[in-house]
Amino acid sequence: MPYVVGRPRPDLRPPQLTTTVPREYVHRAAVSEVFLTGWRADGGAGSGEPAFTVTAQWPRSHALFAREDGYQDPMLLLESVRQIGSLLAHAEFGVPFGHQFVMSRLSAAAEPALFAAGPTPTETELRTVCRDTVYRDGRLAAMRYDVTVLRDGRPLGTATAAFQCVSPAVYRRLRGERTPLARRATPPAVAPREVGRTSARHVVLAEPEPGVRHRWELRVDTAHPTYFDHPVDHVPGMVLLEAARQAAHAATGLPDALVLGVRGTFERYAELDLPCWIEARPEPAGADGDMPVRVTGTQQRRTVFTADVTLRPGAR
């Protein structure tokens, strides 16, 4: 067959290449903070609900999400699940850029094998079913989505999240005069080793007053490049879940335990210019040795969020 100038030969066409999804879809300013690499529609679920397969890659080395005990940071899973919601809302449901996403629930549970570090970045499939979709004036207003997490074809975890979409005008009415400039001085951090960190820069719990147990002020560092990837007028939900994780480590005295479950519920915004108090209540270990910890965040005596964290000691 003669070669036609300008037409690529079939055997020379490049293979499909891996990249990240557009950072705007997942509300990230830095491309390095985008963990999703693609998505495809899978048709309706059994009940006719929209279903998608989202792919993600978790880096082996990251300034924040890094562990050195043979496992990757489980917070990579929660952040990937969070990113799914805004990706699908924008790319598949037509939510315009500029709309705000108000997360009400975010949870995940997994087997240790999901986080085992290998010689290459971890590739996962996040099979997602969108449920309880609510439309207002023809536009998506709320949604819940359930996720099954696969690695090498094996289902090793589950997750769920729910959020509302808010137009810029409605958001301004909700938030009033709140701006990203509102902030307080950042108090001294607890010792990083107590909360499974190696640097005080990544610690979100303040050193408690003498004699106070299992209660810390939230450290809000709006200059942190990952916790505050871009200016916002409140404390992001992922920072609150990180506080819950660190509080669970500190309260149990198990900074090296592996987080295998987080179930977070968000009730109101955590304001930047008010102290937010993080309290942890460890529960008795289960028959499998896992340690459940209930963590609550409050501002002005009102609950901001609650999180149930499950730790597995000695997972290495």
C-alpha positions as CSV (number, residue, x, y, z in Angstrom):
1,M,0.0,0.0,0.0
2,P,1.6,3.3,-1.0
3,Y,2.4,5.8,1.7
4,V,0.3,9.0,1.5
5,V,2.0,12.2,2.6
6,G,0.2,13.9,5.4
7,R,-1.7,10.8,6.6
8,P,-0.2,9.0,9.6
9,R,0.6,5.3,9.1
10,P,-1.6,3.1,11.4
11,D,1.5,1.4,13.0
12,L,3.1,4.8,13.8
13,R,0.2,6.4,15.6
14,P,1.2,7.1,19.2
15,P,-0.4,5.1,22.0
16,Q,-3.0,6.8,24.3
17,L,-0.9,8.8,26.7
18,T,-1.6,9.5,30.4
19,T,-2.1,13.0,31.6
20,T,-4.1,14.7,34.4
21,V,-7.5,16.1,34.0
22,P,-7.7,19.9,33.7
23,R,-6.9,21.4,37.0
24,E,-9.9,23.7,36.7
25,Y,-12.2,20.7,36.8
26,V,-11.0,19.7,40.3
27,H,-10.6,23.2,41.8
28,R,-6.8,23.1,42.1
29,A,-4.4,25.9,41.1
30,A,-1.3,23.6,40.9
31,V,-1.2,20.8,38.3
32,S,0.9,18.8,40.8
33,E,-2.1,18.6,43.1
34,V,-4.3,17.0,40.5
35,F,-4.5,13.2,41.1
36,L,-7.2,12.3,38.5
37,T,-5.9,11.2,35.1
38,G,-9.2,10.6,33.2
39,W,-12.8,9.5,33.1
40,R,-15.3,7.7,30.9
41,A,-19.0,7.2,31.1
42,D,-20.0,3.6,31.8
43,G,-23.7,4.0,31.0
44,G,-26.4,3.8,33.6
45,A,-26.0,1.7,36.7
46,G,-28.5,-1.0,37.5
47,S,-31.1,1.6,38.4
48,G,-30.3,3.8,35.5
49,E,-28.2,6.2,37.5
50,P,-25.1,7.8,35.8
51,A,-22.0,5.7,36.3
52,F,-18.4,6.6,35.4
53,T,-14.9,5.1,35.7
54,V,-12.4,7.7,36.9
55,T,-8.7,6.9,36.9
56,A,-6.2,8.3,39.4
57,Q,-2.4,8.1,39.9
58,W,-1.0,8.6,43.4
59,P,2.6,9.9,43.4
60,R,5.3,8.0,45.3
61,S,6.8,11.3,46.5
62,H,4.8,14.3,47.5
63,A,5.7,17.2,49.9
64,L,2.6,16.5,52.0
65,F,1.1,13.1,51.2
66,A,4.2,11.0,52.0
67,R,4.8,8.0,54.2
68,E,8.0,6.1,54.8
69,D,6.7,2.8,56.2
70,G,5.8,1.0,53.0
71,Y,2.4,2.6,52.5
72,Q,1.2,5.6,50.7
73,D,-0.8,8.3,52.5
74,P,-4.5,7.3,52.8
75,M,-5.4,10.9,52.5
76,L,-4.6,10.5,48.8
77,L,-7.8,8.5,48.5
78,L,-10.0,11.1,50.2
79,E,-8.6,13.9,48.0
80,S,-9.1,11.8,44.9
81,V,-12.7,11.2,45.9
82,R,-13.2,14.9,46.6
83,Q,-11.8,15.7,43.1
84,I,-14.3,13.3,41.5
85,G,-17.3,15.4,42.5
86,S,-16.2,18.6,40.9
87,L,-14.8,16.8,37.9
88,L,-18.1,15.1,37.0
89,A,-20.2,18.2,38.0
90,H,-18.3,20.4,35.6
91,A,-17.5,17.9,32.8
92,E,-20.6,15.7,32.8
93,F,-23.4,17.7,34.5
94,G,-22.6,21.2,33.0
95,V,-22.0,23.1,36.3
96,P,-20.3,26.4,35.2
97,F,-16.9,27.4,36.6
98,G,-17.3,29.8,39.4
99,H,-20.0,27.9,41.2
100,Q,-19.0,26.8,44.7
101,F,-19.2,23.2,46.0
102,V,-20.4,22.8,49.6
103,M,-19.4,19.3,50.8
104,S,-21.7,17.8,53.4
105,R,-20.2,14.3,53.6
106,L,-16.9,12.6,52.6
107,S,-15.9,9.1,53.7
108,A,-13.7,6.2,52.7
109,A,-12.7,2.8,53.9
110,A,-10.1,0.5,52.5
111,E,-7.9,-2.5,52.9
112,P,-4.2,-2.0,53.6
113,A,-3.2,-3.5,50.2
114,L,-4.7,-0.4,48.5
115,F,-2.0,1.8,50.0
116,A,0.9,-0.5,49.8
117,A,3.8,1.4,48.1
118,G,5.2,-0.2,45.0
119,P,8.1,0.6,42.6
120,T,5.9,2.9,40.5
121,P,3.1,5.4,41.4
122,T,-0.2,3.7,42.4
123,E,-2.8,3.5,39.6
124,T,-6.4,3.2,40.7
125,E,-9.8,3.0,39.2
126,L,-12.6,4.8,40.9
127,R,-15.9,3.4,39.7
128,T,-18.4,6.0,40.5
129,V,-22.2,6.0,40.6
130,C,-24.0,9.3,40.9
131,R,-27.1,9.2,43.0
132,D,-29.7,11.6,44.6
133,T,-29.1,14.2,41.9
134,V,-31.2,17.4,42.5
135,Y,-31.7,20.0,39.8
136,R,-32.8,23.6,40.3
137,D,-33.8,25.7,37.3
138,G,-32.4,23.0,35.0
139,R,-29.0,22.9,36.6
140,L,-27.4,20.4,39.0
141,A,-27.9,21.7,42.6
142,A,-26.9,18.6,44.7
143,M,-25.6,15.1,44.3
144,R,-24.3,12.1,46.2
145,Y,-21.9,9.7,44.6
146,D,-20.6,6.2,45.7
147,V,-17.2,4.9,44.7
148,T,-15.6,1.5,44.5
149,V,-11.9,1.7,44.4
150,L,-9.9,-0.9,42.4
151,R,-6.2,-1.5,42.2
152,D,-4.9,-4.0,39.6
153,G,-8.5,-5.0,39.1
154,R,-9.1,-5.8,42.7
155,P,-11.8,-3.9,44.7
156,L,-10.0,-2.8,47.8
157,G,-12.0,0.2,49.1
158,T,-15.2,2.1,49.0
159,A,-16.1,5.8,49.4
160,T,-19.0,8.2,49.3
161,A,-19.5,11.9,49.2
162,A,-22.3,14.4,48.9
163,F,-22.3,18.1,48.0
164,Q,-24.4,21.1,46.9
165,C,-23.6,23.4,44.1
166,V,-24.0,27.1,44.8
167,S,-24.0,29.9,42.3
168,P,-21.7,32.9,42.8
169,A,-24.6,35.2,43.7
170,V,-26.0,32.8,46.3
171,Y,-22.6,32.1,47.7
172,R,-22.1,35.9,48.3
173,R,-25.4,36.0,50.1
174,L,-24.4,33.0,52.3
175,R,-20.9,34.3,53.1
176,G,-21.6,38.0,53.4
177,E,-18.4,39.9,54.0
178,R,-16.1,36.9,54.5
179,T,-12.9,37.1,52.4
180,P,-9.7,35.1,52.1
181,L,-7.9,37.9,54.0
182,A,-9.6,37.1,57.3
183,R,-7.1,35.1,59.4
184,R,-5.6,34.7,62.8
185,A,-2.0,34.2,64.0
186,T,-0.9,30.6,63.6
187,P,-0.1,29.1,67.1
188,P,2.8,26.8,67.8
189,A,2.5,23.2,66.5
190,V,2.5,20.0,68.5
191,A,5.5,17.9,68.0
192,P,5.3,16.5,64.5
193,R,6.2,13.0,65.6
194,E,3.0,12.9,67.8
195,V,0.8,13.2,64.7
196,G,2.7,11.2,62.2
197,R,4.4,14.1,60.5
198,T,8.1,14.9,60.0
199,S,7.7,18.7,59.7
200,A,5.9,21.3,61.8
201,R,4.9,23.0,58.5
202,H,2.4,20.1,57.9
203,V,1.0,20.0,61.5
204,V,-2.6,21.4,61.8
205,L,-2.9,21.0,65.6
206,A,-1.6,23.6,68.0
207,E,0.3,22.7,71.2
208,P,-2.3,22.3,73.9
209,E,-2.3,24.0,77.2
210,P,-0.6,22.1,80.1
211,G,-2.9,19.5,81.5
212,V,-5.3,19.5,78.6
213,R,-5.8,16.1,76.9
214,H,-7.2,15.3,73.5
215,R,-8.1,18.9,72.7
216,W,-6.2,21.2,70.4
217,E,-6.8,24.5,68.6
218,L,-6.7,24.1,64.8
219,R,-3.6,25.6,63.2
220,V,-4.6,27.5,60.1
221,D,-1.7,28.3,57.8
222,T,-3.2,30.0,54.7
223,A,0.3,30.1,53.1
224,H,0.5,26.3,53.0
225,P,0.8,25.3,49.3
226,T,-1.3,22.2,49.6
227,Y,-3.8,22.8,52.4
228,F,-4.5,26.2,50.8
229,D,-3.7,25.6,47.2
230,H,-5.7,28.8,46.3
231,P,-7.3,31.6,48.3
232,V,-10.6,30.7,50.0
233,D,-12.7,32.4,52.7
234,H,-13.0,29.4,55.0
235,V,-11.0,26.4,56.2
236,P,-11.2,23.6,53.5
237,G,-12.9,20.4,54.4
238,M,-9.7,18.4,53.6
239,V,-7.8,20.5,56.2
240,L,-10.5,19.5,58.8
241,L,-10.1,15.8,57.9
242,E,-6.4,16.1,58.2
243,A,-6.9,17.6,61.6
244,A,-9.1,14.6,62.5
245,R,-6.4,12.2,61.3
246,Q,-3.7,14.0,63.3
247,A,-6.0,14.1,66.4
248,A,-6.6,10.4,66.2
249,H,-2.8,9.7,66.1
250,A,-2.2,12.0,69.0
251,A,-5.1,10.8,71.2
252,T,-4.2,7.1,70.8
253,G,-0.4,7.5,70.9
254,L,-0.2,5.6,67.6
255,P,1.4,8.1,65.2
256,D,2.5,5.2,62.9
257,A,-0.9,3.5,62.7
258,L,-2.4,3.2,59.2
259,V,-5.7,5.1,58.6
260,L,-8.1,2.6,57.1
261,G,-11.3,4.6,57.4
262,V,-12.6,8.1,57.7
263,R,-16.2,9.2,57.8
264,G,-16.6,12.9,57.8
265,T,-19.8,15.1,58.1
266,F,-19.6,18.8,57.7
267,E,-22.3,21.0,59.3
268,R,-21.1,24.6,58.7
269,Y,-18.1,26.6,57.5
270,A,-15.0,26.7,59.6
271,E,-14.1,30.4,59.7
272,L,-10.5,31.6,59.2
273,D,-10.7,34.4,61.9
274,L,-12.2,32.3,64.8
275,P,-10.5,29.6,66.8
276,C,-11.6,26.1,65.9
277,W,-11.3,23.5,68.6
278,I,-10.5,19.8,67.7
279,E,-11.4,17.2,70.3
280,A,-10.7,13.4,70.0
281,R,-12.4,10.6,71.9
282,P,-10.7,7.2,71.4
283,E,-13.0,4.1,71.6
284,P,-12.0,0.6,72.7
285,A,-10.3,-1.4,70.0
286,G,-12.4,-3.9,68.0
287,A,-11.9,-7.6,67.7
288,D,-9.6,-7.0,64.8
289,G,-7.4,-4.6,66.8
290,D,-8.6,-1.5,64.8
291,M,-8.8,1.7,66.9
292,P,-11.9,3.9,66.3
293,V,-11.6,7.6,67.3
294,R,-14.5,10.1,67.2
295,V,-13.2,13.6,66.4
296,T,-15.3,16.8,66.7
297,G,-14.5,20.3,65.5
298,T,-16.3,23.3,67.1
299,Q,-16.3,27.1,66.7
300,Q,-18.1,29.3,69.3
301,R,-19.5,26.1,70.8
302,R,-21.2,25.1,67.6
303,T,-20.2,21.9,65.8
304,V,-18.4,22.5,62.5
305,F,-17.7,18.8,61.6
306,T,-17.4,15.3,63.0
307,A,-15.2,12.5,61.8
308,D,-14.9,8.9,62.7
309,V,-11.3,7.7,62.1
310,T,-10.3,4.1,62.1
311,L,-6.6,3.3,62.8
312,R,-4.9,-0.1,62.3
313,P,-1.8,-0.4,64.5
314,G,1.2,-2.4,63.2
315,A,-0.1,-2.5,59.6
316,R,3.5,-2.7,58.3
